[in-house]
Every structure is written in structure tokens, then in C-alpha cells.
Amino acid sequence: MSATEVAPNLSKEPAAPGTPAPAGTESTVQVESPSLVDYGREYISKVRGGDMGALPAILGLLVLCVAFAILRSRFVSAINFANLFTQGAAVTVIAMGLVFVLLLGEIDLSAGFASGVCAAVMATLTAEHGQPWWVSILAGLGTGVVIGLVLGFLVARVGIPSFVVTLAAFLAFQGTVLLIIGNGGNISIRDETIVAISNKNLPTYGGWILFAVVVLGFGASQLMRSATRRRGGLQADPFSVIAVRTGALAVLAGLAVYALNLQRSRTAIVSLKGVPIVIPIILVLVVVGTYVLNRTSYGRHIYAVGGNAEAARRAGINVVRIRISCFVICSAMAAVGGIIAASRATSVDPNAGGSNTLLYAVGAAVIGGTSLFGGKGRIIDAVLGGAVVAVIDNGMGLMGYSAGTKFIVTGCVLAVAASVDALSRKRAASTGRI
């Protein structure tokens, strides 16, 4: 979705066919839905015109999975399949928050260490001050909100470039984690609820309940969206396309739940099976984030500001408020990612949120299809990009490659993704799609 799709229509001319009817009126224009073949042709035309969306990430993910499955059979084992979700969960959640900032054409280089600060606050309260898990988690999330408010204010109100502000915060937050934990220290997390976030699983029947909720919810949302567009006189996806999408999701989700419900424990003493608890957490964040961006005026304003801030301001959008709120969302999501990472490690150390956390998070958002130029991106992009990063890291680890090799390969993939984005924009501009 681009900013041009959400720019307000200030013209007084009569609405053309396919234009939504004004609020409070019923549209009399009926637009026929294309057939499945016509829909496929239109999609191919969009791809040729530069609107590739998440297609490169999906193709790349498929190629990587097939390659690693052939080279290392352990890659497709049930235990490694579950590890992929838990290993990439924190980076994926941080990338979701970065999508909001990237949609504005801005950047947040502090998201990694911001997650570490929030995790350190949570761990300190629960381990050293005896606070219950919900108080500690709320404190960590509140810390993320405050961080976002400060960064957003400096960028939107003071006018400091986001690169400079967040680079300064990157250094400051690294020192903050050291002050909270202490140089060389480590805070262990023993609260069962916090530890369960990344280390426990749903019961096997819970996985199938989650499967039913996801598939039925997706199908219902697609049908509701189609009905809404038809009532507004807009072209809607044909039912055959909706059926194919829902069926494909049902097959993939069913196979995933089946694999995760297999016994993964290597001993008969401990039972290890079921969908990791972190998966429904990520799904909830995806649904909420997608709804905010696609179904609310606030989300349309974000795309508009990212596409052309001055045009958005002239249209009556509070650009400053939109920018500040996006930084708040980004830092709050970084806090969630930090909590997930702390739960998986059952501790927080002075390097929390450091190392490759930020690089992988930014890479995940861009690899998934979010544009560095602003105005183009979706929450699902972070999930797809996070999956690509997790597969590279996991697969190359199974093959015995060093951390240096992993960084080189991930960097090359990120460079390719950025190149695809730039070339797609040029192609879209030449064909008049933007």
C-alpha cells in the first residue's frame, strides 16, 4: 500500500466509477469482480510494473528452506522447526515496530539497545525487587513508551534527523544497560510466567484451536473486506481467490501445527511437544498491527506522511503527532522483543539488545518488503523477513559456518533486498504506478 492510495480526494467533481461513496450515502455503482484468470493476469502486470510486494521474500524463503533441507536433513526436524520460531521471535517483533518508523521514511538505530533497557528494567524488578511478573512487564513496556516519546519529540518537534537522534540513543542505551546490570553482571529470571513466554508450549489441543481460529479468522476477514469493497462500488477479490488464499493458509498452518505437536524431546523423561507460546503472541501483534495500518484512518495517515509529509500536512493531518506516535510504537514493540529475548535466555546481561539484534531487525523489515524510502510496507513484511533471517542464521549454524560468514550472507541478502526495492520504485515510477 502506498501513500498515493490514501491521499484525500479534495476534488468537487462527481466521483468516478470505482470511487467509494461519501459517508452516509449508498453507492449505486456495481463493479464486477475479476475472474481467477483475470486476477492472475492483473497480479503479473503489477509485478512487471514494479509492485512486487513480499514476492521476493517469499521466493527467497522457499529457496533457502529447500537448500538447507537438502544440505542438512536436521533442518526439517521437528525440534529445529520449533527452534526457528523461538530464535527469530524477538527480532521479528522488533522489526514489526521498525516498520512503523520506516513507513515514515525515518530510521531507529536504537531499537536494539532500547529492547535491552526495557528487558533490564523488567528483570531488575522481578529478580531484585520481588515484583510480580505483570508489574515487571508493564514497567518494561512503559519504559519503551517513554523512550519512544523522547525520540519522537526530538525528531518531530525539535527537528533533529532521526539517524542522529537514534544513533545517540544507541550509545546512551548501551551505557544504560551497563548501569542497570553492572559491567560483567547478569540478572537471572526465575519467574515461571516470564520464562514460559519463550520456553513453554501450548497443549496439543491448544495448537489445533489456534489453527482453527487463525484459518477461520483469516477467511472471515477476507470475506468482510470483499463485501465492504463491493458495497463501496470498488473492485473486490473474487471468491475463488479468497478460497485459494484461505486453503493455502489452512494447509501450511495445519502442517506446522502437526509438526510442532510431534514429540521433540530426546529423552523419555521429559515431554516436549506443542506450539510454542510465543507464536500466538506474535500472531496477536500481527493482527493488531495489520488492522491499525490497513483499517484505520490513523494507519492511512501514516502512509500519507511517509509518501509526502507536506501534502499530508496540507490535507489536515497532524504530521508531528503521527511521527511521535510511530516512534512510541517502535520502542514499545522493542520492549516486547526485549522481554521475549530475556525470557528465552532466562537472564539479562550487559549485552542485551546488542550484537546483531538491531542489524537483524532492520534487515528483517527491509528483506520482507518494507521500503527504506517510506510510504510502503506492511506488518507481515517483518514476519517474512524475520523468517528469512532466522532460516539463514539457523541453517548456516547447522552447516557449521562461523558467525562472520553468517553476517556476510545476511548482509548480502539485505543489499539484494534494498536493491530490489530501489529498482521496483524506479520501475513503478516509469509505469506510472506511483
C-alpha positions in Angstrom: 0.0 0.0 0.0 1.4 3.4 -0.9 0.6 6.9 0.1 -1.0 7.7 -3.2 -3.7 5.3 -2.3 -4.7 7.1 0.8 -4.4 10.8 -0.3 -7.7 12.6 0.3 -9.9 13.5 -2.6 -10.4 17.2 -2.4 -12.0 17.5 -5.9 -15.6 18.6 -6.2 -16.1 16.7 -9.4 -18.6 13.8 -9.4 -17.0 10.5 -8.2 -15.8 8.2 -11.0 -16.8 4.6 -11.1 -14.8 2.6 -8.5 -14.6 5.6 -6.1 -16.0 4.9 -2.6 -19.3 6.7 -1.9 -19.2 9.6 0.6 -20.0 8.7 4.2 -23.8 8.4 4.8 -24.6 7.6 1.2 -25.1 4.4 -0.6 -23.1 3.6 -3.8 -25.1 2.7 -6.8 -22.1 1.7 -8.9 -21.7 -2.0 -9.2 -18.2 -3.2 -10.2 -17.8 -6.8 -11.3 -15.1 -8.9 -9.6 -12.5 -10.2 -12.0 -12.2 -14.0 -12.6 -9.4 -16.0 -11.2 -7.6 -15.9 -14.5 -8.1 -12.1 -14.8 -6.9 -11.7 -11.3 -3.7 -13.7 -12.1 -3.0 -11.6 -15.1 -3.5 -8.4 -13.2 -1.1 -9.6 -10.5 1.5 -10.4 -13.1 1.0 -7.0 -14.6 1.6 -5.4 -11.1 4.8 -7.3 -10.6 6.1 -6.3 -14.0 5.2 -2.7 -13.2 7.4 -2.8 -10.1 4.8 -3.6 -7.4 6.4 -6.8 -6.2 5.3 -6.6 -2.6 6.6 -9.6 -0.5 7.1 -11.8 -3.5 11.0 -11.6 -3.4 11.0 -12.5 0.4 8.6 -15.5 -0.2 10.7 -16.8 -3.1 13.9 -16.3 -1.1 12.5 -18.1 1.9 11.4 -21.1 -0.2 14.8 -21.4 -1.9 16.6 -21.2 1.4 14.4 -23.8 3.1 14.8 -26.2 0.2 18.5 -25.7 0.0 19.1 -26.2 3.7 16.7 -29.2 3.8 18.8 -30.9 1.1 22.2 -30.0 2.6 21.2 -30.8 6.2 18.4 -33.2 6.9 18.3 -31.9 10.6 17.0 -28.6 9.3 13.5 -30.1 8.7 13.4 -32.0 12.1 10.6 -31.1 14.5 12.9 -29.8 17.2 14.7 -27.5 14.7 11.4 -26.3 13.3 10.3 -25.2 16.7 13.7 -23.6 17.4 13.3 -21.4 14.2 10.2 -19.8 15.8 11.8 -19.1 19.2 15.1 -18.0 17.8 13.6 -15.4 15.4 10.7 -14.2 17.7 12.5 -11.3 19.4 14.0 -10.0 16.1 10.7 -10.3 14.3 8.8 -8.3 17.0 11.4 -5.6 17.0 11.2 -5.5 13.2 7.4 -5.0 13.4 7.9 -1.8 15.4 10.6 -0.7 12.9 8.0 -1.0 10.1 6.1 1.9 11.6 9.2 4.2 11.6 10.3 3.0 8.2 6.9 3.9 6.7 7.7 7.5 7.6 11.0 7.3 5.8 12.8 7.5 9.1 15.1 5.1 11.0 15.6 4.0 14.6 19.1 2.7 15.3 18.4 2.5 19.0 15.7 -0.2 18.8 18.1 -3.0 19.7 19.5 -1.5 22.9 16.1 0.0 23.7 14.9 -3.6 24.0 17.8 -4.3 26.2 17.0 -1.4 28.6 13.4 -2.5 28.8 14.4 -6.1 29.5 16.8 -4.9 32.2 14.1 -2.9 33.9 11.8 -5.9 33.9 14.5 -8.3 35.1 15.6 -6.0 37.9 12.1 -5.5 39.2 11.2 -9.2 39.2 14.5 -10.6 40.4 15.9 -8.0 42.8 12.8 -6.2 44.0 10.4 -9.1 44.1 7.7 -7.5 42.0 5.1 -9.8 40.3 5.5 -10.7 36.7 2.7 -8.4 35.4 4.2 -5.3 37.2 7.6 -6.0 35.8 6.4 -6.5 32.3 4.2 -3.3 32.5 7.3 -1.4 33.7 9.3 -2.7 30.8 6.6 -1.7 28.3 6.2 1.7 30.0 10.0 2.2 29.7 9.7 1.6 25.9 6.8 4.1 25.6 8.8 6.8 27.4 11.8 6.1 25.2 9.6 6.4 22.1 8.1 9.7 23.3 11.6 11.2 23.8 12.9 10.1 20.5 9.8 11.1 18.7 9.8 14.5 20.3 13.4 15.2 19.3 12.7 14.1 15.7 9.3 15.6 15.1 9.3 18.7 17.3 13.0 19.7 17.6 13.7 18.6 14.0 16.9 16.6 14.6 17.4 13.9 11.9 16.3 10.5 13.2 19.6 9.0 12.2 21.5 11.3 14.6 18.9 11.1 17.4 18.7 7.3 17.4 22.5 6.9 16.9 23.0 9.0 20.1 20.3 6.9 21.8 22.1 3.7 20.6 25.2 4.8 22.6 23.3 6.1 25.6 21.1 3.0 26.0 24.1 0.7 25.7 25.5 2.6 28.7 22.2 2.5 30.5 22.1 -1.3 30.3 25.6 -1.4 31.8 24.5 0.9 34.7 21.4 -1.1 35.4 23.0 -4.5 35.4 26.6 -3.7 36.1 29.7 -4.4 34.0 30.1 -8.2 33.8 26.9 -8.8 35.8 23.9 -10.9 34.9 20.4 -10.9 36.2 18.7 -14.3 36.2 15.0 -14.6 35.6 13.2 -17.3 37.6 9.6 -16.1 37.4 7.7 -19.0 35.8 5.3 -16.9 33.8 8.1 -14.8 32.2 10.2 -17.8 31.4 7.2 -19.6 29.9 6.8 -16.9 27.2 9.7 -18.3 25.1 10.3 -21.7 26.7 6.9 -23.3 27.1 4.3 -24.7 24.7 0.6 -24.9 24.3 -1.1 -28.2 24.9 -1.5 -30.2 21.7 -5.2 -29.4 21.5 -4.4 -25.8 22.0 -2.4 -25.8 18.8 -5.4 -27.1 16.8 -7.7 -24.5 18.5 -5.2 -21.8 17.4 -5.2 -23.3 13.9 -9.0 -23.1 13.7 -9.0 -19.5 15.0 -6.4 -18.4 12.5 -7.8 -20.0 9.4 -11.5 -19.1 10.2 -10.5 -15.6 11.2 -8.5 -15.0 8.1 -11.2 -16.3 5.8 -13.9 -14.2 7.6 -11.7 -11.1 7.3 -11.2 -11.7 3.6 -14.9 -12.1 3.0 -15.8 -9.0 5.1 -13.2 -6.9 3.2 -14.6 -8.1 -0.1 -18.2 -7.3 0.9 -17.1 -3.8 2.1 -15.4 -3.0 -1.1 -18.4 -4.2 -3.1 -20.8 -2.0 -1.1 -18.5 0.9 -1.8 -18.5 0.3 -5.5 -14.9 -0.9 -5.6 -13.5 -3.9 -7.3 -13.2 -6.8 -4.9 -11.2 -10.0 -5.0 -13.1 -12.9 -6.5 -14.3 -15.6 -4.1 -12.1 -18.1 -5.9 -9.0 -16.1 -4.9 -10.2 -15.9 -1.3 -10.8 -19.6 -1.3 -7.3 -20.3 -2.7 -5.7 -18.0 -0.1 -7.6 -19.5 2.8 -7.0 -23.0 1.6 -3.2 -22.4 1.3 -3.1 -20.9 4.8 -5.0 -23.9 6.1 -2.6 -26.4 4.5 0.5 -24.5 5.7 -0.8 -23.9 9.2 -2.1 -27.5 9.5 1.3 -28.9 8.6 3.0 -26.5 11.0 0.8 -27.5 13.9 1.2 -31.1 13.1 5.0 -30.8 13.1 5.1 -28.8 16.3 2.8 -31.3 18.1 5.3 -34.1 17.4 7.4 -35.3 20.3 10.7 -33.2 20.2 12.3 -34.5 23.4 15.3 -36.8 23.0 14.6 -38.5 26.4 11.5 -40.4 27.6 11.6 -38.5 30.9 10.6 -35.1 29.6 7.8 -34.4 27.1 8.4 -31.6 24.7 5.7 -31.0 22.2 3.1 -28.4 21.2 3.1 -25.0 19.6 5.4 -22.5 21.4 3.5 -19.9 23.4 5.5 -17.1 21.7 3.7 -18.0 18.4 0.2 -16.8 19.4 1.8 -13.7 20.9 3.3 -12.8 17.6 0.1 -13.6 15.8 -1.8 -11.2 18.0 0.7 -8.5 17.3 0.5 -9.1 13.6 -3.3 -9.0 13.6 -3.4 -5.8 15.7 -0.7 -4.1 13.7 -2.3 -5.0 10.3 -5.7 -3.8 11.5 -4.2 -0.5 12.6 -2.3 0.1 9.3 -5.0 -1.2 6.9 -8.3 -0.5 8.5 -8.0 2.8 10.4 -7.6 6.4 9.5 -4.5 6.6 11.7 -2.9 3.9 9.5 -3.8 5.7 6.3 -2.3 8.9 7.8 1.0 7.0 8.4 1.2 6.0 4.8 0.3 9.5 3.7 3.0 11.1 5.8 5.6 8.6 4.6 4.6 9.2 1.0 4.6 13.0 1.1 4.7 14.8 4.5 4.0 18.2 3.1 1.0 17.0 1.2 -0.3 15.2 4.3 0.1 18.4 6.3 -1.8 20.4 3.8 -4.6 17.8 3.9 -5.0 18.4 7.6 -3.0 15.5 9.0 -1.1 16.2 12.2 2.3 15.2 11.0 4.1 15.8 14.2 1.7 13.6 16.2 1.9 10.8 13.6 5.7 10.9 13.8 5.9 10.8 17.6 3.3 8.0 17.8 5.3 5.9 15.3 8.4 6.2 17.4 6.4 5.3 20.5 5.0 2.2 18.8 8.5 1.2 17.6 10.1 1.5 21.1 7.1 -0.3 22.7 7.5 -3.2 20.3 11.2 -3.2 21.0 10.3 -3.6 24.7 8.1 -6.6 23.8 11.0 -8.0 21.8 13.4 -7.5 24.7 11.1 -9.3 27.1 10.8 -12.2 24.7 14.6 -12.4 24.3 15.1 -12.2 28.1 12.5 -15.0 28.5 14.4 -17.2 26.1 17.7 -16.7 27.8 16.2 -16.7 31.3 18.5 -13.8 32.0 19.6 -10.4 31.0 23.3 -9.5 30.6 25.1 -6.2 29.7 25.0 -7.0 26.0 21.2 -7.3 26.0 19.8 -5.9 22.7 23.3 -5.6 21.3 25.4 -7.7 19.0 23.3 -8.4 15.8 19.9 -7.6 17.2 19.4 -4.2 15.5 21.1 -5.3 12.3 18.8 -8.4 12.0 15.7 -6.4 12.9 16.3 -3.7 10.3 17.2 -6.4 7.8 14.1 -8.4 8.5 11.8 -5.4 7.8 13.6 -4.4 4.6 14.0 -8.0 3.4 10.3 -8.6 3.9 9.4 -5.7 1.6 9.2 -2.6 3.6 10.7 0.3 1.7 13.5 2.4 3.1 12.1 5.4 1.2 8.8 5.5 3.2 5.2 5.0 2.4 5.3 1.3 1.5 5.3 -1.7 3.9 3.2 -4.0 6.0 3.5 -5.7 9.3 3.6 -9.1 7.6 6.8 -7.9 5.9 8.6 -8.1 9.3 7.4 -11.7 9.8 8.5 -12.8 6.4 11.9 -11.0 6.7 12.3 -12.3 10.2 11.8 -15.8 8.9 14.4 -15.3 6.2 16.9 -14.1 8.7 16.2 -16.9 11.1 16.5 -19.5 8.4 19.9 -18.1 7.3 21.2 -18.0 10.8 19.8 -21.4 11.8 20.7 -23.2 8.6 24.2 -21.9 8.4 24.7 -22.7 12.0 23.7 -26.4 11.3 26.2 -26.4 8.5 29.0 -25.3 10.8 29.7 -21.9 9.3 31.2 -19.2 11.5 29.4 -16.0 12.7 31.4 -14.0 10.3 30.1 -16.0 7.3 26.5 -15.6 8.6 26.9 -11.8 8.8 28.3 -11.7 5.2 25.5 -13.8 3.8 22.8 -11.8 5.7 24.4 -8.5 4.6 24.3 -9.7 1.0 20.7 -10.7 1.3 19.9 -7.3 2.8 21.7 -5.5 0.0 19.8 -7.5 -2.6 16.5 -6.6 -0.9 17.3 -2.9 -0.8 18.3 -3.1 -4.5 15.1 -4.8 -5.4 13.2 -2.0 -3.5 15.0 0.7 -5.3 14.7 -0.9 -8.8 11.0 -1.6 -8.1 10.4 2.0 -7.3 12.1 3.1 -10.5 10.0 0.7 -12.5 6.8 1.7 -10.8 7.6 5.4 -11.4 8.3 4.7 -15.1 5.0 2.8 -15.5 3.0 5.5 -13.6 2.1 3.2 -10.6 3.4 5.8 -8.1 
